Amino acid sequence: MAADPVEIARGLIRCRSVTPTEGGALALLADILKAAGFEVHRVKFSESGTPDVENLFAKIGSGAPHLAFAGHTDVVPPGDESRWAHPPFAGEITDGVLYGRGAVDMKGAIASFVAAAIEHGKPRGTISLLITGDEEGPGINGTKKLLEWAKARGEKLDACIVGEPTSVERVGDTLKIGRRGSLSATLTVSGKQGHAAYPQRADNPMRALLRMLNALGEPLDKGSEHFEPSNLEITSVDVGNPAFNVIPAEAKARFNVRFNDRFTSVSLKKLIEERIAKAAERARYELAYEPASESYLTKPGPLVALVQKSIMEAAGVKAEPSTSGGTSDARFIKDYCAVVDIGLGGGNMHAVDESVSIEDLRTLQKIYGRILANYFA
């Protein structure tokens, strides 16, 4: 059965699916996949303090081997829509380029792997699609719970391809075989408010905070075989003080660490706390962490080799394995099976006039098609 990734992508872009709104995107995919013979389930997950999120699980075939494709239809807000030369949810095509929010991140990739899966047809095994509406959000009611739901139904994944943007110069030139972990925290230092002219009557928390931040800024490591060095970035410093002549009572800083496989979140927290405690001297402080994402690696092996071979056959490009950049929902999938990310170029994702060339969409469909053909050969 023929399927057109361009028309699927246009249809998805026209769905205003800003996180956590479904916006009609999953409904559109459900209709397309049902018509192609897929078994389709739309599943909603909830948790206190977070918005409900709709997800989609579809499959064709049964048994092993089981190859999954994963992605998200939710998108970031378009911002001031008057700044867009092409409306963000119109799916306009001009001079061979498709414009719209989500064109590369990642409705274009979803359209390409849906089209490839439909054209491949029923496999000697199982093809499944895991689509969430919560990748750009907190990630609580999305892929993580959809994987748990699928496992409870007896689905066993053997390998997974995530369609996140990975390419740099040409489609297929880079695939992500792992990602660094991410840890965010807020450091709050307490002092004593007072007049700036009488510092002896106050306790300026900024002095201790600056010592602590300097300590945190020391290098964490030199990298590892497959990963860049870990880096800690201070993203916010705030005292909420509009006056020049008042010593604040409290100072806060936020920071984020992207860490490689030399750390776990536990060992990283230990190092952070040791550095802060040493620099704090007698200052009073609190350290609060956000939920962490661990680093992961799919070591070069059969899946990576198959994907590289498929990219060369479909696009004539040598794919370089990488672990750079931000995270993806592969951080959840890696607990179930081997996983790699391969998708479009991400140069204008989240930007005004986000776009993808029609040629790149069709090339990515060919890559996914070759992956399917080689996997089930």
N, C-alpha and C positions, 0 to 999 in steps of 0.2 A: 504494500500500500504506500503510495507516494504521500509525502508530507512536506510542506513548505515552511522552513524555519523563519523566513521573513514575515510571512503572514501571521504565524503564531506569535512572533516577537511583537509585531504591531498590535495584535489583539491584547497581549499582556501589558504593553506600555499604556494602552488606553484605559487600563484598570487603575484607578487611583488607590493603590494598595500601600499607602504610607503606614509604616509600623504603628499599631498592630492591626490595622484595618485590612480585611481580606480584599475588599474592593472589587470583587468579581473575578479576580485572577485564578483562584482555585476552581471556581465554577467553570470557567472557560477551559482549563486544563482537564477537568473531570469529563466534560462533554467530548473533547477531542479524543481522550484516551479510551473512554467507553466505546466510542464509535470504532476504534481500532482494535477492540477485543480485549482491552485491559480490564482487570478487576480493580475497582476504584473504591477507596474509603476516604471520607473526609472526617477528620477527628479533631475535636476541640478539647484543649486542655486548660485547666484553671489552677490558680494558686493565690492564696490570700496576699493582698498587697501588690499584685501584678495584673495586667489586663488579660482577659481570655484571648487565646490565640487559636485560629483554625490552621490545620495542617492537612496534607494529603499524602496518602500512601497508595501507590498503584503498582500492579505487577501483571506480568504475562508469563505463562509457563509454570513449571513446578519443579521442585527438587534441586539438587546440585548439578553443576556449579551455579552459584547465585551472585550475579553482578548487579550492584546498585548504582544509580546516579542520584546525587543529592544536590539540592539548591534551595534558594529562597525567592519568593515572589514579593516579599515586602521591600520597600525602598525608603530611603531617607527623604525628608521633606524637600520640596523644590526651592524653597526660599521665595524671594520676590519674583513671581512669575512674569512680571513686566520686563525683567532683565533677560528673559529667554527670547532668542530670535525665532525659535520654534517652540510652540507651547509644550510644556513638559509631559502632558498626558494626551497628546494628539497622535503620536506615532507617525509623524510626517517623514517623507523620504525626499531628499533633495540631492541631486547629482550623485546618486549611488550611496548616500549615507542616510541611515535611519536615526532620527533624533528622538529623545525622550528620557525621562527619569527611569533608570533601571536598564537602559540599553546595554550597558556592559556589566552592571552590577545588580542583578545578574539574570535579567529576563532574557537577554540574548542567548546566554548559554543554556538556559532551560529550554528555550525554543529549539536550539540546535540538538540537544540530547533527546528531547521528545521526538523530534522529526527522525533522528537516527534510529531510535528504538522502534518507532512505528514502521519504518522501512525495513528494519531487520526482521520484524515479525516474531513469531513464537520460536523461542530458542530451545536448544537441547539442555534445558535447565531453567533458570529463572532470571528475568530482568525485572528489576523493581525501581521505582522512583520515590524518593523521599523528599517532599517539598514542604518547607515551613514558611510561616509568616512572621517569624520572630528572630531572624538572624541579626537584623539591624537594631533590635531592641535588647532587652535584658537576657535573652537566650534561655529563659526558664521554662516556658510553655511550648517550646519548639522542638528542635531536632532531638534533644536529649530524651524528652518524654516520648517522642514518636518512635525512637529506637527501642525504648523499653516496651512500648505497646506492641511493636512488631515482634519482638522476642517472645512476649507472652503469648502471641498467636502461633508461635512455632517457626517463625521466619529466621533462618540462619544465613547471614551475609558472609560471603567468601571474599569479596573485594568491593571497593567503592571508588567511584570517580566523583569528585566535587567540582562543580563548574565555576568556582570563584575566578575572578580575573587574575591571571598569572603571567600572560605574555608581555614581552617588553618591546621588541622591534617588529617581530612578525608573529602571527598566531602560531602557537605551538613551540616557540623557541625556549620557553621556560616552564617547568612543572614543579610544583611544590611537593616535596617528599616529607616535609615536617614543618613545624612552626615553633617559634620560641614561646615560652609561657608568658603570662601577663599577671602582674600583681600590682594593685593600687592600694594606697593607704593615705590616711589623714593624720598628721602630727599636730597636736595641740599643746602649746606651752602656756602655762599660767604664770602670771606675775602679779604686780600690784600697781593699780592706776595712780598717777600723780602728776604734778605740774612739771613740765620740762625744765623749769628753772631750778627745781629742787630735787634732783635725781636721788639724793640720799634718802628721801622720804618715800621713794617708789622702788619698784623692781621691774625693770624693762624686760619683758619676755622675748623681745626681738634679739637681744644679745645671745641668749641661749639657743634660740631657734636658728640663728645664723651659724653658730658653731655646729649644731647638729646637721644642718644642710650641707655644710662644708665637708663634714665627715662622710655623709652619704654620697657625696660627689666623687669620692675616691673610686678608681677602677674596681670592677667586680671580678673580672677574669679576662683572659686573653682569647676567649673563644675555644672551640673544640673542633673535631674532625669535620663535622657537617654543619656547624653553626657559627655565626658571627659572635663577637663578644657580647655579653649581657650589658645592658645600659639602663641606668636610672635617670629619669628626667623629672625635674621639679616643674610641675605644671601650674601651681598657684601658690601665692603667698598673700595672706589677708589678715588685717587687724581690725577692719571695720571702723577705722578712726579718721574722721574728716578734719580733725584739728591738728595744727602744727605744734601747739604748745602743751599737748596732753600725752603723757606716757601711757600706752594702752595696758589694759589688764590681761589681755589674752592675744596670742598670735597663732595663726594656723598656717599650715602648708600642706599641699597635696602633691603626691608624686606617683609616678608609674614606673614599674620595672619590666622590661622585656628580657627574659632570662633563658639561657640555653640549657642543654642537658647536663651541665656541670652542677646545676641546682635542682632541687625540688622546691615547691613553695615553702615547705617546712624548713629546709636548710637555709633558704634565702631569708626567711623571717628571722631566723636565729642570728644571721650575720647583721641584718639591719638593726636588730635590737641591741646587739653588742656595740655597734658603732654609735648608736644614739645614746646609750647609757654612759659610754665613756665620755662623749662630748657634753652631755647634759650637766656634768658636775653635780651641783645641788639643785638644779632647776626641777620644777614640778611639771610633768607632762603626761599626756595620754597618746597612745598610738592605736588607731582603729583601722582594720583591714577590710577591703571589699573581697567578695569571693574571687578566688584565683583560678586561672587556667594554667594547667601544666604544659610543659613542652612535650613534644612527641616527635618521633622519627619513624618513617617507613624505610627501613634500610634498603639500599639498592639490591634488588633481587628480581624474582619472576614478574611481579606486577609492574615495577618500574621499567624493566626491560621491555615488556609487552607494550606499554604505553609509548615508550620511545620509538619502538619499531613501527607502531601504528602511525605515529606522527610523521615519521620519515616517509612512510608509504603514501600517506594522504596529502602531505603538504611539502615534502622534500626538505624538511627542516630538522636539524639536529637539536633535540630538546635537552637543555641543561637542567639537571636537578638543583633545586634551591630550597633553602629554609628561611629566606629573608622575608621581610614585610610583617604585616599584622597577622592576626589569627583568623580562623574560619571555623565552621561547624565540624570540620574534620577532627577537631579536638575532642568531640564526643564520639565520633564514628570509630576512631582509632582503638576504642575499647572493645569493638565488636569484630573488626576485620582490618586487613591492610587497606590503606587509603592514600590517594594522591589527589592533588588539586590541579586541574588543567582547564583554562578558560581563555577568554578574550584578553585584549590589552586593557589595562586599568588606568591609562593616562588621564582620562577625563571623568572617571567615576566620581560621584557625589558633586560634580561641578555643574555650573550653568551650561545648558546645551550639551549635556551628556549625549554621546552618539557612538555608533558603530557602523562600519562600512558593510554593505550588503555582501561584498566579496568575503570579508572576514567571517560573517555568519555562516556562509555556505562552506567555507574552509573548515570551520569548527565542526559543522555537521559531518563532514567527511572524516575528520579525525575521530569523532565519537563512533561513526559507522565502522571504521577500521578496527577500533578497540573492540567493538562488539564482535565483528567477524573473527578476529584473531583469538579473542577470549573463548568463544564457543566453537572454534575450529576443532 
